[in-house]
Amino acid sequence: MTTMGQRVTYPSLSGKSVLITGGASGLGLAFAEAFAANGAHLTLLDINSEGLARVSENLKTANPSIEVGTACG
């Protein structure tokens, strides 16, 4: 359990693959950031191609050990 303001870590997510829809903003972005911070490899989907590209680069910069793939539709 954690107290408010502390980040929970899940080492078991490291190296796992996660698919997130709506990854360019809102809850999808929040989930992407949390999974990336725990070392998960991401595939992000969103209709906002510019936002998705920006998020992908930011996640890769902040978490160089992960892989981030994207798709727009």
Buried (B, 14 or more C-beta within 10 A) or exposed (E): EEEEEEEEEEEEBEEEEBEBEBBBEEEBBEBBBBBBBBBBBBBBBBEBEEBBBEBBEBBBEEBEEBEBEBEBE
